Amino acid sequence: MSESKMTLYHEIHKLKRLGFNISQIKRKVGVDRDTIRKYLGMDYEEMCAWTATLQNRQKKLGNHEEVIVQWLNEHPDLSATQIEDWLLEEYPSLKVGSSTIRINVNI
């Protein structure tokens, strides 16, 4: 189970029980309103089941991880945008969003 998602789930529900509205919760926890609504719409069992499915998904960049690490070792100052450009040049059929690349490169 994803600890960070479960922690966020509990925090959102706690704030709602304390009387905070969605806009206030958004400012306090830093996630968008749709995420807050999604988490508020789930009970604990649904949240556990959903986070379990996340752990079993194949990572979109999993097959390209080695080449990304190699590029970053050779050029440590590469940005996520440059990595994205290089990936799309090397693998034109790759379907991945910019945010996925940024998250994986900046870790």
Secondary structure, 3 states (H helix, E strand, C coil): CCHHHHHHHHHHHHHHHCCCCHHHHHHHHCCCHHHHHHHHCCCHHHHHHHHHHHHCCCCCCHHHHHHHHHHHHHCCCCCHHHHHHHHHHHCCCCCCCHHHHHHHHCC
